[in-house]
Amino acid sequence: MTLHLLKFVPGGLRTPITIEDLKDVPGGARIRCPKCGWEPRASDTWACACGHDWNTFDTRGVCPACRRMWADTQCPSCGEWSAHEAWYAHDEDGT
């Protein structure tokens, strides 16, 4: 199992959305690394500072164990850090 890293941002919660939710929405966003285009699978996990492992995209960057919100996510493919929200790519029409 590979654990990925996140960067913490204090405050607020985001509305959870899963990878599967996005795949079911016509014209909806898809999740991919904004630097290299790698797309996470539902089975990919990242680790929180509290020790909990989960797929960060299932909760839009909020740890379900301690409720920390992560602003940045590291890509396991290229190793680069990007803003978590930048991972949600929309169709070319900007929606």
C-alpha positions in Angstrom: 0.0 0.0 0.0 1.3 3.4 -0.9 0.5 6.4 1.3 0.4 9.9 -0.1 0.9 13.2 1.6 -1.3 16.2 2.0 -0.8 19.7 3.4 -3.1 21.0 6.2 -5.2 24.1 6.1 -7.0 25.2 9.2 -10.7 26.1 9.3 -13.9 25.2 7.3 -15.2 22.0 5.8 -15.9 21.2 2.2 -18.8 19.2 0.8 -17.7 15.6 0.4 -17.8 14.2 -3.2 -16.4 10.8 -4.3 -14.5 9.8 -7.4 -17.5 7.6 -8.3 -19.9 10.6 -7.9 -17.9 12.6 -10.5 -17.8 9.7 -13.0 -21.6 9.6 -12.9 -22.2 13.2 -13.7 -22.5 14.0 -17.5 -20.1 16.9 -18.2 -19.0 16.8 -14.6 -15.5 17.2 -13.2 -12.9 14.4 -13.4 -10.0 14.1 -10.9 -6.5 14.2 -12.2 -3.1 15.6 -11.2 -2.9 19.2 -12.7 0.8 18.7 -13.3 1.1 15.3 -15.0 -2.6 14.2 -15.6 -2.4 11.0 -13.4 -5.9 9.9 -12.3 -6.4 8.3 -8.9 -8.4 5.1 -8.4 -10.9 4.7 -5.7 -8.4 2.3 -4.0 -5.6 5.0 -3.7 -5.1 6.4 -0.3 -3.3 9.4 1.3 -2.3 9.7 5.0 -3.4 12.4 7.4 -1.2 13.7 10.2 -3.6 12.0 12.6 -2.6 8.6 11.1 -5.8 7.9 9.2 -5.6 6.7 5.6 -8.3 7.4 3.1 -8.9 8.5 -0.5 -8.7 12.3 -0.1 -11.0 12.8 -3.1 -13.8 11.0 -1.4 -14.1 13.9 1.1 -12.7 16.7 -1.0 -9.6 16.9 1.1 -11.1 16.6 4.6 -9.9 13.8 6.8 -12.9 11.8 8.0 -11.1 10.9 11.3 -10.0 14.3 12.6 -11.8 16.7 10.1 -8.6 18.5 9.0 -8.9 20.2 5.7 -5.9 19.7 3.3 -5.2 22.5 0.9 -2.5 20.7 -1.2 -2.2 17.1 -2.4 0.9 15.4 -3.6 0.7 13.3 -6.8 2.1 9.8 -6.3 3.0 9.6 -10.0 5.1 12.8 -10.5 5.7 13.7 -6.8 4.6 17.3 -7.3 2.3 19.2 -5.0 -0.8 21.0 -6.2 -3.7 22.8 -4.7 -6.3 20.1 -3.9 -9.0 22.0 -5.7 -6.8 22.1 -8.9 -7.2 18.3 -9.1 -10.9 18.7 -10.1 -10.8 19.2 -13.9 -13.9 20.2 -15.7 -14.9 19.7 -19.4 -13.5 22.1 -21.9 -16.5 24.3 -21.8 -15.4 25.3 -18.2 -18.3 23.7 -16.3 
